[in-house]
Amino acid sequence: MLKRLGLGLLKGLLIGGAIGAGLQYGLHWTDATGLLGFLLSMGVAGTAGVFAGKAPWREGAWIEATLKGMVGVGLGALAYWGLTYLTFGFPFPGLEGTHTLASLPVVFAPAIAGVYGSLVELDDTGEDGDAAKTKKKSDGPKARVDVGDDDEVEEDVGRKRRDRRRKA
């Protein structure tokens, strides 16, 4: 369980960190407030939902990945809305003045993606559906045998042996 939690946190931090750093340092959007902040957090959480847990390119996993991504979009917006109420300012290296937590994409994007990625990874069972089916099929007997007729069969075998002995 802790392994899954750490793996989901790592996936989310990588996805959120890459997107947040790309916007802040690549496009120089150092202030992502308002609608841009909501859209960014929705995109980051949706992307983390798609790639955390079962990989979307595995057979039959695209539906699960799509649903996790759609839920991530909603939860990402909810998480950003909650972060907007944290109004204390802090200095950030390389930027002048103080900034709130919800205004720096390189800070809030990995946080939102990391939390949602770890939740999705914890929810994933890790078992492949085909492997579980084949395991169940090979565990039990293939045919059912009625044990009530065993006495009659044994009597018939005994009679045939006695008849052979008498003839010989």
Backbone as CSV, one residue per row, in Angstrom:
resi,resn,N_x,N_y,N_z,CA_x,CA_y,CA_z,C_x,C_y,C_z
1,MET,0.819,-1.184,0.000,0.000,0.000,0.000,0.871,1.259,0.000
2,LEU,1.916,1.262,0.814,2.804,2.420,0.829,3.567,2.560,-0.489
3,LYS,3.861,1.407,-1.114,4.534,1.439,-2.404,3.638,2.105,-3.446
4,ARG,2.366,1.758,-3.443,1.414,2.357,-4.382,1.230,3.847,-4.106
5,LEU,1.176,4.207,-2.818,1.027,5.603,-2.454,2.220,6.420,-2.946
6,GLY,3.407,5.904,-2.742,4.605,6.604,-3.204,4.688,6.683,-4.717
7,LEU,4.303,5.601,-5.401,4.331,5.595,-6.863,3.340,6.602,-7.437
8,GLY,2.141,6.654,-6.866,1.145,7.624,-7.329,1.565,9.048,-7.054
9,LEU,2.183,9.262,-5.889,2.680,10.599,-5.566,3.788,11.013,-6.532
10,LEU,4.665,10.075,-6.843,5.749,10.367,-7.781,5.221,10.672,-9.181
11,LYS,4.275,9.870,-9.655,3.689,10.129,-10.982,3.019,11.493,-11.019
12,GLY,2.242,11.805,-9.977,1.557,13.093,-9.937,2.518,14.267,-9.856
13,LEU,3.565,14.121,-9.040,4.547,15.208,-8.933,5.285,15.431,-10.244
14,LEU,5.603,14.362,-10.939,6.284,14.510,-12.231,5.379,15.185,-13.268
15,ILE,4.139,14.748,-13.328,3.211,15.329,-14.310,2.927,16.786,-13.969
16,GLY,2.571,17.047,-12.712,2.257,18.410,-12.298,3.466,19.323,-12.357
17,GLY,4.634,18.796,-11.968,5.850,19.607,-12.015,6.239,19.964,-13.432
18,ALA,6.088,19.019,-14.346,6.439,19.295,-15.746,5.504,20.342,-16.350
19,ILE,4.222,20.219,-16.096,3.273,21.184,-16.662,3.429,22.549,-15.992
20,GLY,3.540,22.559,-14.670,3.685,23.827,-13.953,4.979,24.537,-14.295
21,ALA,6.083,23.796,-14.364,7.367,24.413,-14.718,7.370,24.876,-16.164
22,GLY,6.714,24.130,-17.028,6.633,24.554,-18.429,5.891,25.865,-18.586
23,LEU,4.825,26.043,-17.801,4.083,27.300,-17.891,4.828,28.454,-17.225
24,GLN,5.422,28.178,-16.057,6.062,29.273,-15.332,7.407,29.661,-15.921
25,TYR,8.213,28.668,-16.261,9.549,28.996,-16.754,9.636,29.009,-18.282
26,GLY,8.792,28.226,-18.935,8.832,28.196,-20.399,8.040,29.327,-21.020
27,LEU,6.802,29.503,-20.578,5.941,30.559,-21.126,5.967,31.842,-20.292
28,HIS,6.645,31.804,-19.145,6.782,32.957,-18.243,5.437,33.445,-17.711
29,TRP,4.542,32.502,-17.430,3.289,32.829,-16.775,3.499,32.629,-15.283
30,THR,3.977,33.660,-14.626,4.299,33.538,-13.200,3.088,33.777,-12.318
31,ASP,1.996,34.237,-12.876,0.809,34.499,-12.076,-0.383,33.820,-12.750
32,ALA,-0.760,32.663,-12.267,-1.886,31.922,-12.842,-3.058,31.971,-11.873
33,THR,-3.769,33.069,-11.889,-4.927,33.215,-11.011,-6.190,33.251,-11.850
34,GLY,-7.308,33.117,-11.192,-8.599,33.198,-11.864,-8.865,31.989,-12.747
35,LEU,-9.372,32.259,-13.928,-9.761,31.192,-14.849,-8.565,30.356,-15.295
36,LEU,-7.425,30.993,-15.506,-6.234,30.253,-15.915,-5.810,29.248,-14.841
37,GLY,-5.892,29.637,-13.600,-5.549,28.727,-12.506,-6.494,27.533,-12.440
38,PHE,-7.799,27.798,-12.620,-8.767,26.703,-12.630,-8.512,25.751,-13.793
39,LEU,-8.295,26.304,-14.981,-8.054,25.455,-16.152,-6.770,24.647,-16.002
40,LEU,-5.737,25.266,-15.451,-4.478,24.564,-15.249,-4.623,23.435,-14.240
41,SER,-5.283,23.684,-13.127,-5.452,22.633,-12.122,-6.361,21.516,-12.631
42,MET,-7.366,21.858,-13.424,-8.231,20.824,-14.006,-7.451,19.960,-14.985
43,GLY,-6.618,20.582,-15.813,-5.819,19.822,-16.773,-4.781,18.946,-16.110
44,VAL,-4.150,19.461,-15.065,-3.112,18.700,-14.365,-3.720,17.498,-13.646
45,ALA,-4.830,17.701,-12.949,-5.466,16.590,-12.233,-6.043,15.568,-13.212
46,GLY,-6.595,16.023,-14.328,-7.111,15.091,-15.329,-6.005,14.253,-15.955
47,THR,-4.875,14.883,-16.236,-3.737,14.154,-16.803,-3.169,13.160,-15.803
48,ALA,-3.073,13.562,-14.551,-2.593,12.643,-13.514,-3.554,11.479,-13.337
49,GLY,-4.854,11.732,-13.471,-5.839,10.653,-13.361,-5.742,9.649,-14.490
50,VAL,-5.402,10.121,-15.670,-5.278,9.215,-16.818,-4.052,8.312,-16.672
51,PHE,-2.934,8.883,-16.241,-1.689,8.120,-16.236,-1.370,7.431,-14.913
52,ALA,-2.043,7.756,-13.841,-1.831,7.047,-12.578,-2.733,5.811,-12.558
53,GLY,-2.334,4.805,-11.814,-3.104,3.567,-11.778,-2.755,2.681,-12.949
54,LYS,-3.769,2.041,-13.509,-3.549,1.159,-14.655,-3.265,1.980,-15.897
55,ALA,-2.274,1.582,-16.656,-1.874,2.324,-17.854,-2.999,2.302,-18.889
56,PRO,-3.275,3.456,-19.526,-4.397,3.514,-20.462,-4.185,2.715,-21.743
57,TRP,-2.955,2.353,-22.076,-2.698,1.617,-23.316,-2.852,0.121,-23.132
58,ARG,-3.108,-0.364,-21.920,-3.354,-1.789,-21.719,-4.743,-2.137,-22.242
59,GLU,-4.950,-3.391,-22.529,-6.201,-3.822,-23.133,-7.376,-3.594,-22.184
60,GLY,-8.366,-2.853,-22.645,-9.575,-2.607,-21.882,-9.436,-1.561,-20.789
61,ALA,-8.329,-0.867,-20.696,-8.116,0.095,-19.612,-8.447,1.526,-20.019
62,TRP,-8.772,1.760,-21.264,-9.015,3.126,-21.713,-10.294,3.702,-21.104
63,ILE,-11.283,2.867,-20.818,-12.514,3.361,-20.202,-12.232,3.826,-18.782
64,GLU,-11.488,3.002,-18.050,-11.119,3.358,-16.681,-10.277,4.629,-16.654
65,ALA,-9.339,4.742,-17.568,-8.484,5.933,-17.622,-9.298,7.184,-17.968
66,THR,-10.257,7.057,-18.846,-11.105,8.186,-19.212,-11.946,8.651,-18.026
67,LEU,-12.507,7.692,-17.301,-13.319,8.049,-16.133,-12.473,8.697,-15.038
68,LYS,-11.276,8.157,-14.813,-10.393,8.757,-13.809,-9.993,10.162,-14.218
69,GLY,-9.792,10.388,-15.507,-9.453,11.723,-15.993,-10.597,12.705,-15.826
70,MET,-11.826,12.276,-16.104,-12.978,13.164,-15.951,-13.221,13.513,-14.488
71,VAL,-13.075,12.549,-13.609,-13.215,12.833,-12.178,-12.098,13.759,-11.721
72,GLY,-10.901,13.565,-12.261,-9.777,14.425,-11.928,-9.999,15.866,-12.332
73,VAL,-10.686,16.097,-13.435,-10.988,17.463,-13.867,-11.846,18.161,-12.812
74,GLY,-12.862,17.473,-12.329,-13.728,18.056,-11.305,-13.016,18.260,-9.977
75,LEU,-12.256,17.267,-9.558,-11.549,17.384,-8.285,-10.405,18.391,-8.349
76,GLY,-9.809,18.559,-9.515,-8.774,19.572,-9.684,-9.338,20.977,-9.517
77,ALA,-10.515,21.222,-10.070,-11.159,22.528,-9.904,-11.534,22.759,-8.444
78,LEU,-12.014,21.710,-7.794,-12.376,21.821,-6.384,-11.140,22.086,-5.513
79,ALA,-10.044,21.434,-5.819,-8.806,21.638,-5.054,-8.277,23.059,-5.257
80,TYR,-8.327,23.567,-6.482,-7.857,24.929,-6.723,-8.751,25.941,-6.017
81,TRP,-10.038,25.683,-6.008,-10.959,26.573,-5.310,-10.626,26.602,-3.819
82,GLY,-10.272,25.451,-3.264,-9.859,25.409,-1.860,-8.544,26.135,-1.624
83,LEU,-7.623,26.062,-2.572,-6.337,26.749,-2.426,-6.464,28.271,-2.507
84,THR,-7.499,28.766,-3.158,-7.653,30.217,-3.263,-7.972,30.847,-1.914
85,TYR,-8.442,30.080,-0.951,-8.729,30.618,0.374,-7.482,30.719,1.245
86,LEU,-6.369,30.119,0.825,-5.110,30.269,1.540,-4.440,31.532,1.007
87,THR,-4.619,32.639,1.711,-4.204,33.934,1.175,-2.870,34.437,1.708
88,PHE,-2.194,33.644,2.541,-0.908,34.151,3.054,0.112,34.161,1.918
89,GLY,0.987,35.146,1.951,1.992,35.295,0.911,3.342,34.769,1.369
90,PHE,4.132,34.322,0.425,5.491,33.854,0.725,6.397,34.246,-0.438
91,PRO,7.666,34.498,-0.130,8.602,34.842,-1.209,8.990,33.592,-1.992
92,PHE,9.105,33.743,-3.284,9.489,32.623,-4.144,10.813,32.976,-4.814
93,PRO,11.756,32.030,-4.831,13.067,32.330,-5.433,12.945,32.707,-6.913
94,GLY,13.561,33.809,-7.273,13.566,34.242,-8.666,12.461,35.224,-9.006
95,LEU,11.488,35.431,-8.102,10.388,36.358,-8.353,10.371,37.431,-7.269
96,GLU,10.027,38.622,-7.641,9.991,39.719,-6.676,8.673,39.721,-5.921
97,GLY,8.723,40.137,-4.672,7.515,40.276,-3.863,7.064,38.944,-3.288
98,THR,5.888,38.987,-2.681,5.306,37.761,-2.110,4.166,37.287,-3.002
99,HIS,3.976,35.984,-3.000,2.950,35.382,-3.853,2.115,34.402,-3.026
100,THR,0.857,34.257,-3.395,0.007,33.277,-2.724,0.250,31.907,-3.334
101,LEU,-0.178,30.891,-2.615,0.038,29.514,-3.059,-0.698,29.224,-4.375
102,ALA,-1.875,29.790,-4.530,-2.688,29.505,-5.711,-2.313,30.333,-6.933
103,SER,-1.266,31.143,-6.840,-0.915,31.959,-8.000,0.315,31.441,-8.746
104,LEU,1.074,30.532,-8.156,2.288,30.020,-8.799,2.044,28.616,-9.356
105,PRO,2.056,28.457,-10.671,1.785,27.144,-11.258,2.805,26.085,-10.867
106,VAL,4.042,26.471,-10.646,5.067,25.501,-10.306,4.885,24.983,-8.875
107,VAL,4.054,25.640,-8.082,3.800,25.213,-6.709,2.501,24.417,-6.615
108,PHE,1.389,24.963,-7.140,0.116,24.290,-6.930,-0.141,23.138,-7.909
109,ALA,0.420,23.158,-9.085,0.182,22.075,-10.050,0.744,20.739,-9.570
110,PRO,1.985,20.672,-9.080,2.459,19.376,-8.560,1.711,18.930,-7.307
111,ALA,1.290,19.876,-6.491,0.566,19.510,-5.272,-0.774,18.853,-5.604
112,ILE,-1.521,19.450,-6.510,-2.832,18.903,-6.882,-2.667,17.573,-7.607
113,ALA,-1.747,17.518,-8.551,-1.537,16.278,-9.306,-0.980,15.172,-8.414
114,GLY,-0.127,15.504,-7.477,0.438,14.498,-6.581,-0.606,13.877,-5.673
115,VAL,-1.474,14.701,-5.116,-2.519,14.183,-4.229,-3.498,13.321,-5.012
116,TYR,-3.948,13.798,-6.167,-4.909,13.006,-6.939,-4.266,11.753,-7.535
117,GLY,-3.022,11.848,-7.975,-2.331,10.665,-8.507,-2.154,9.593,-7.449
118,SER,-1.869,9.983,-6.213,-1.724,8.987,-5.152,-3.064,8.357,-4.803
119,LEU,-4.151,9.121,-4.853,-5.472,8.543,-4.600,-5.866,7.544,-5.683
120,VAL,-5.587,7.881,-6.915,-5.915,6.977,-8.020,-5.069,5.709,-7.943
121,GLU,-3.801,5.853,-7.629,-2.912,4.687,-7.543,-3.313,3.783,-6.377
122,LEU,-3.770,4.360,-5.279,-4.245,3.544,-4.161,-5.512,2.786,-4.523
123,ASP,-6.344,3.386,-5.375,-7.583,2.741,-5.776,-7.345,1.571,-6.727
124,ASP,-6.266,1.604,-7.484,-5.972,0.553,-8.451,-5.582,-0.732,-7.720
125,THR,-6.188,-1.866,-8.096,-5.895,-3.140,-7.429,-4.580,-3.725,-7.883
126,GLY,-4.130,-3.403,-9.058,-2.872,-3.932,-9.554,-3.002,-5.286,-10.219
127,GLU,-4.172,-5.901,-10.174,-4.369,-7.205,-10.814,-4.881,-6.994,-12.225
128,ASP,-4.357,-7.784,-13.114,-4.835,-7.741,-14.487,-6.093,-8.597,-14.574
129,GLY,-7.105,-8.154,-15.272,-8.360,-8.888,-15.367,-8.195,-10.254,-16.015
130,ASP,-7.365,-10.364,-17.064,-7.168,-11.636,-17.743,-6.426,-12.627,-16.857
131,ALA,-5.458,-12.158,-16.102,-4.706,-13.052,-15.221,-5.591,-13.593,-14.115
132,ALA,-6.503,-12.773,-13.618,-7.401,-13.229,-12.558,-8.382,-14.271,-13.107
133,LYS,-8.828,-14.092,-14.347,-9.754,-15.057,-14.940,-9.077,-16.396,-15.182
134,THR,-7.869,-16.394,-15.710,-7.188,-17.659,-15.970,-6.820,-18.361,-14.679
135,LYS,-6.537,-17.621,-13.645,-6.214,-18.223,-12.364,-7.438,-18.925,-11.799
136,LYS,-8.592,-18.315,-11.919,-9.819,-18.916,-11.407,-10.195,-20.168,-12.191
137,LYS,-9.971,-20.133,-13.492,-10.334,-21.286,-14.305,-9.476,-22.504,-13.982
138,SER,-8.214,-22.315,-13.717,-7.331,-23.461,-13.506,-7.328,-23.955,-12.068
139,ASP,-7.980,-23.246,-11.157,-7.948,-23.653,-9.759,-8.789,-24.889,-9.487
140,GLY,-9.982,-24.965,-10.015,-10.901,-26.041,-9.658,-10.954,-27.134,-10.707
141,PRO,-11.696,-28.198,-10.396,-11.843,-29.285,-11.372,-12.682,-28.832,-12.558
142,LYS,-12.448,-29.455,-13.691,-13.132,-29.079,-14.922,-14.502,-29.754,-15.046
143,ALA,-14.659,-30.959,-14.480,-15.919,-31.674,-14.592,-16.409,-32.055,-13.201
144,ARG,-17.690,-32.125,-13.068,-18.268,-32.492,-11.786,-18.579,-33.985,-11.818
145,VAL,-18.229,-34.671,-10.759,-18.424,-36.113,-10.682,-19.461,-36.402,-9.614
146,ASP,-20.433,-37.212,-9.959,-21.455,-37.591,-9.000,-20.935,-38.761,-8.172
147,VAL,-20.841,-38.610,-6.882,-20.263,-39.653,-6.023,-21.299,-40.649,-5.548
148,GLY,-22.566,-40.438,-5.816,-23.619,-41.351,-5.368,-23.600,-42.679,-6.106
149,ASP,-23.110,-42.778,-7.316,-23.127,-44.004,-8.104,-21.868,-44.844,-7.929
150,ASP,-20.948,-44.455,-7.081,-19.695,-45.181,-6.914,-19.910,-46.590,-6.370
151,ASP,-20.878,-46.783,-5.478,-21.113,-48.110,-4.899,-21.579,-49.100,-5.967
152,GLU,-22.457,-48.652,-6.857,-22.948,-49.543,-7.913,-21.827,-49.925,-8.876
153,VAL,-20.971,-48.995,-9.192,-19.863,-49.265,-10.105,-18.923,-50.280,-9.471
154,GLU,-18.619,-50.120,-8.204,-17.729,-51.062,-7.531,-18.343,-52.469,-7.480
155,GLU,-19.663,-52.562,-7.272,-20.322,-53.879,-7.264,-20.245,-54.530,-8.643
156,ASP,-20.459,-53.738,-9.710,-20.391,-54.287,-11.064,-18.981,-54.789,-11.372
157,VAL,-17.966,-54.090,-10.961,-16.584,-54.500,-11.207,-16.296,-55.781,-10.438
158,GLY,-16.780,-55.854,-9.199,-16.571,-57.065,-8.395,-17.246,-58.276,-9.012
159,ARG,-18.459,-58.145,-9.542,-19.173,-59.262,-10.172,-18.434,-59.748,-11.415
160,LYS,-17.926,-58.806,-12.214,-17.211,-59.194,-13.430,-15.946,-59.963,-13.076
161,ARG,-15.261,-59.569,-12.016,-14.049,-60.290,-11.612,-14.384,-61.700,-11.152
162,ARG,-15.466,-61.826,-10.378,-15.859,-63.175,-9.905,-16.252,-64.079,-11.069
163,ASP,-16.967,-63.482,-12.029,-17.366,-64.292,-13.189,-16.129,-64.742,-13.977
164,ARG,-15.122,-63.935,-14.118,-13.910,-64.298,-14.832,-13.167,-65.411,-14.100
165,ARG,-13.136,-65.355,-12.782,-12.434,-66.369,-12.008,-13.121,-67.728,-12.129
166,ARG,-14.424,-67.720,-12.130,-15.157,-68.978,-12.221,-14.957,-69.621,-13.598
167,LYS,-14.891,-68.810,-14.626,-14.717,-69.360,-15.960,-13.311,-69.897,-16.152
168,ALA,-12.366,-69.331,-15.484,-10.990,-69.752,-15.658,-10.643,-70.946,-14.850
